[in-house]
Each structure stands twice: as C-alpha cells, then as structure tokens.
Amino acid sequence: MPRSVYRAPLYRRLLPWGFALVFVTVAPILIFWTAGYRINPKKITIERNGTLIVDSQPGGARILLNGQLQRRVTPSTIQDVAPGPYALRLERDGFSTWEKTLEVREEQVTFADHVRLWRLGETQLLIEGNALAVESDPDQAVAAAVIATTTTADIRYVRNGTVSDRFAPSGLSTSTAPELVWNEAGNALLADYASEEGRDAWISTDVLGPGQGTLQAADYTWNGSLLVSQEDGMRTVINTRRETLERDLLPDGVTAESDAFDLVVNTSTGAMVLRPRSILRRLYSLPSGDWVLAGDEGPYTLLRTDNRWLAIKPNGEPESGIATGQRPRWNTEGRAPRALLVNDNELWLWTPGLAPQLLLRQSERFVDAVWHRDGYHAFVATKDRVFAIELDDRNGHVMTDLVTGFETINGVAYAGDSLYIAGRRNGADGLYRRVIE
C-alpha cells in the first residue's frame, strides 16, 4: 500500500512568501524613512528631510510650525522636517512674539538661533527736563544724558535705572543738542556741538570726582584717553585724565597725521591723498572732498567729509566703499567691524571693504539707530517710536515696536537691560526708560 504524502494547506504554503513580500516591500521603506527620506506628494518625488534648530533669548519659548504647537520649547532641534517653507512662531508669556517664514531644505540644517523676545512693559519717565541727547558707553552699561532747563544744562548718568546726581559742567548749551562721544575706555565723554556755538566740551565720568573742561572750537576725535584735533596746520593733543594740552606744527602740506599715514594736499591738483609711512611710500588718491581724521574703529582709521565716511586699512590704503549718513555706530561682536548709519529716511549697514547695504527705507525720517550688544539686532528711533530690527534678512527683517506714543524723540541709547529715550511723551519732556530684557 503506497505511503501517503502530506501536503500543507495552501495558506500555510503561501504564508512565508507573504512574509518575504512584506519584508521586501517594507524594509526599504523603513530604511529610507529612518534615513530621513519622505515622499513629497506635491512634487511626486522622494526627498530627504532637513533639520530645524530653534533657539531664543530668553529660552523656554513655545514653538509653533505652520500654526501647530510643538511638544517642545526653545532651545530645540527638530529633525526629519520635510523640505518646504514653514511659518515659525515663538511665544513666551510676558514677552513679544517672534514670527518668520523659513525655508527648510533637504539634507540641510536651517537655523533660527539668534531670536530675541523682548520683555513687555511700560515706558517710565526717569528724569524730568528737556533731554537733548543720550548716549551709552562702549560697554553699554551706563547711559549719559544732557538734561536742560531754561537756565542750566546738566549731565546725568544712569546705570541699571539708578540716576546719578546732577553734574553741571560749563560749556553745555541749554537749547542745542550735542553729539555725545565716549572714549574707548568709557571713562570720558565729549559733548560736541559741531562748533556751532564756538565751543566743544568734554566731561569725565569718574563717580568720585568728575572733572570737566571747555575746549576751543575744533573737530576733536578720541585717541584712547586723548582728544586730538588737527586744523590750520596745528596738531592739538589734550590728555583729559591729566588735563594737559600740547600743540605741534604739522609738516608742510600735511593736513593731518596718524600713526600709519599722513593726509596730504597735492599742491599741483588740490586733491587730497594718503601718504603711508611704510617703506613703499605709495600714494593713494582720495575721492573729492575736504577729508579729515574722524577717529579709529578696530583696525581702521576713519576719514570724514560732511556726511561721507571712508575706512583706511592699517597700512594706509583706503578700503573700497564710501558710507553716507550720520556718525557711524559700530559693533565688533565676534566679527569684523560693522556700522549702522542713519541717512535721513534710510538706514544703512556698512562693513568696510564692502558696499554699504540698505536695511530700511521709509517716508518718515529716522532719528537714531544703536546696536544691541549681540550684534544681530539694532534699535531704531523715528520721531515717535523705537523699534527693534533683526538683521537676519531671510524673508525680510523682523521688526518689533518697543516704544510708542512719543511726540518727539531726540535720541535713544541701550544700556544694561533697558532702552533710554530722550524726548517728549504725553506733554512731558524728559529721559524715559523702557526695560526690554
């Protein structure tokens, strides 16, 4: 009798093949998925995902992507983000919101890591009186303000919202706003009236015993703790710490001299040239204008004629690119020196060696612009408001109103955690404080 042959049911014979088919189908999908690839239904293509890194100051901000609240707060790294534009929004109670559309690209990291959320709050009248000007020191720790009445003008210093006693040096105008310029060490201040009233004034900021002096009208610049002017063939050097003055004649044909070069007038053409003191002795022609020395910034020496500015390299060679506007506001935080310049209704960013970059243009005139210490943000004042601008220009600059409702703003300074605004609000003249951090 023949032996019977056992045959498994059909479903049991097909089951291994089914598992094999599922494995062959699913395994590549899982491998591609874990490797960051996704199917883009709009493009009907397979793309690799990108990564989004989000950070803010202060941290702990809620993250929303295309309106969807994420289960995380800043700082955070969001991986496996499908390529495309994303409306990113950061929120934290008690602070302004931040919102921008950023493009996430496949196999790339998109950063939103220099975000500032500004503290909400009210603007406080700190000092009553006609605040003509305000300026923070180089460390952005102290703000100096000129406060005038009908008969006197005072200097007041503010640190962390605490106001110093009145200091009334001679030579301060009760009606004309000076340009306040600190020296590099932040221990002396020049109140420059552009010689309109026949004088300049310098003021020491020593808390224990501030000194002061009234200067002969001239164009002065800081060289360390020295005030230097070079006019009419004479170089004048004033040591503000020792209260000494020295005068020397300049060589024939030299209108000004620095450590690296001489500023010379070509006797045959009348044009101005730079004559470096290097071995090569090469001459550099300057654009037309009555150029004067205007101080130093980082490795550069600055020249000015009217409202045009030129940066000179340490070897005495002019950098390319002329900037136009009010006195440049410099920032050197972790990078080459960069300057903000206000030119009527335009705000410019100037990096020596590069063509100035237009940041903003509007119908209303800008009054002032100063840096935040991080170098990624600036504060801009118009006649009636102060706003923060983020310099990251991807998909436009983020701008946030911080101070509004002023009738007049004369100037703005940033020191410590606050903005200090010289102006009039609700009919009251004075120096105002707005805590923003």
Buried (B, 14 or more C-beta within 10 A) or exposed (E): EEEEEEEEEEEEEEEEEEEEEEEEEEEEEEEBBEEBBBBEEEEEEEBBBBBBBBBBBEEEBBBBBEEEEBEEBBBBEBEBBBBBEBEBBBBBEEBBBBEBEBEBBBEEEBBBBBBBBBBEBEBEEBBEBBBBBBBBBEEBEBBBBBBBEEEEBBBBBBBEBEBBEEBEBEBBBBEBBBBBBBBBBBBBBBBBBEBEEEBBBBBBBEEEEBBBBBBBBBBBBBBBBBBBBBBEEEBBBBEBBEEEEEEEEBEEBBBBBBEBBBBBBEEEEEBBBBBBEEEEEEEBEBEEBEBBBBBBBEBBBBBBBEBBBBBBBBBBBBBEBBBBBBBBBBBBEEEEBBBBBBBEEBBBBBBBEEEBEEBBEEEEEBBBBBBBBEBBBBBBBBBBBBBBBBBBEBEEBBEBEBBEEBEEBBBBBBBBEBBBBBBBBEEEBBBBBBBBB
